Amino acid sequence: MFDFLDSDWFIISLEIVFLLFIAYDAKKYFETKKKEYITNIVLTLGFFIWALIPFYNSYMTWSEDKKQELISECKKENNETLCQCLDEKIFKEYSFEDFKSLDKNSSDFNEFIKETKEECLDDSWF
């Protein structure tokens, strides 16, 4: 039901909202010099970083050559859209170091792959 919370557009728009809150509170602080705006800025920065870390980990820890290596493994299955969807889910779920050290035969990973394939093949709007 709340799958949109993991989407990139939601995280990016949340980051933009946080930046707007920070700018507004900074403006209000310089106008009034009230300390409550400092508290708002600190809390908003905390939430900004909290939302940014998973987004950063999902894209910045995977270099292009590491992504291509994973993509080339998947292309053997001949279903390009499934491969692309599966790769994106892996990039979002695991950092490269975690994925490299992960036991690919573990039940948790196999369950993740099974659920991800079902999500990728599901054409429903919800």
C-alpha positions in Angstrom: 0.0 0.0 0.0 2.8 2.4 0.8 5.2 1.3 -1.9 5.6 4.9 -3.0 7.7 5.6 0.1 10.6 3.7 -1.4 10.5 5.4 -4.8 13.1 7.9 -5.9 10.7 10.7 -6.7 9.2 10.6 -3.2 12.7 10.8 -1.6 13.8 13.6 -3.9 10.6 15.6 -3.3 11.0 15.1 0.4 14.5 16.4 0.3 13.2 19.5 -1.6 10.5 20.1 1.0 13.2 19.8 3.8 15.4 22.4 2.0 12.4 24.7 1.7 11.7 24.3 5.4 15.4 25.1 6.2 15.4 28.2 4.0 12.1 29.5 5.5 13.3 28.9 9.1 16.7 30.5 8.4 14.9 33.6 6.9 12.6 33.8 9.9 15.5 33.4 12.3 17.4 36.3 10.7 14.3 38.4 10.9 13.3 37.7 14.5 16.4 36.1 16.2 14.1 33.7 18.0 15.9 30.5 19.1 12.9 28.3 18.2 13.9 28.7 14.5 17.3 27.2 15.3 15.6 24.2 16.8 13.5 23.8 13.7 16.6 24.1 11.5 18.5 21.4 13.5 15.5 19.0 13.4 14.9 19.6 9.7 18.6 19.0 9.0 18.4 15.8 11.0 15.4 14.6 8.9 17.1 15.7 5.7 20.2 13.6 6.5 18.0 10.7 7.6 16.1 10.7 4.3 19.3 11.3 2.2 21.5 8.4 3.6 19.4 5.5 2.0 19.2 7.4 -1.3 22.9 8.0 -1.2 23.7 4.4 -0.3 21.5 3.0 -3.0 23.2 5.0 -5.8 26.6 6.2 -4.8 28.2 3.0 -3.4 27.7 1.2 -6.7 30.2 2.4 -9.3 29.3 2.1 -13.0 31.6 -0.9 -13.6 30.1 -2.8 -10.6 26.6 -2.1 -11.9 27.6 -3.3 -15.4 29.0 -6.5 -13.9 25.7 -7.2 -12.1 23.6 -6.3 -15.2 25.7 -8.6 -17.4 25.0 -11.5 -15.1 21.2 -10.9 -15.3 21.0 -10.5 -19.1 21.5 -14.2 -19.4 17.8 -14.6 -18.4 16.7 -13.0 -21.7 14.0 -10.8 -20.0 15.4 -7.3 -20.2 12.6 -5.5 -18.3 12.7 -8.0 -15.5 16.5 -7.7 -15.3 16.4 -4.0 -15.2 13.8 -3.9 -12.5 15.6 -6.6 -10.5 18.9 -4.7 -10.8 17.3 -1.4 -9.6 15.8 -3.2 -6.6 19.2 -4.7 -5.7 20.9 -1.3 -6.1 18.4 0.2 -3.7 18.3 -2.6 -1.2 22.0 -3.3 -0.8 25.2 -1.3 -0.9 27.9 -2.9 -3.0 29.9 -4.1 0.0 26.7 -5.7 1.5 25.8 -7.3 -1.8 29.3 -8.7 -2.3 29.4 -10.3 1.2 25.9 -11.6 0.9 25.3 -15.3 0.7 23.4 -15.6 -2.6 22.0 -18.9 -1.6 20.6 -17.8 1.7 16.8 -18.0 2.3 16.6 -14.3 3.0 18.2 -13.3 -0.3 16.1 -15.9 -2.2 13.0 -14.6 -0.6 14.0 -11.0 -1.6 14.6 -12.1 -5.2 11.3 -14.0 -5.3 9.3 -11.0 -4.0 11.1 -8.6 -6.3 10.4 -10.7 -9.3 6.7 -10.9 -8.3 6.7 -7.1 -7.9 8.5 -6.5 -11.2 6.1 -8.9 -13.2 3.0 -7.5 -11.5 1.2 -5.1 -13.9 -1.4 -3.9 -11.4 -1.5 -0.2 -10.6 -1.4 -0.7 -6.9 
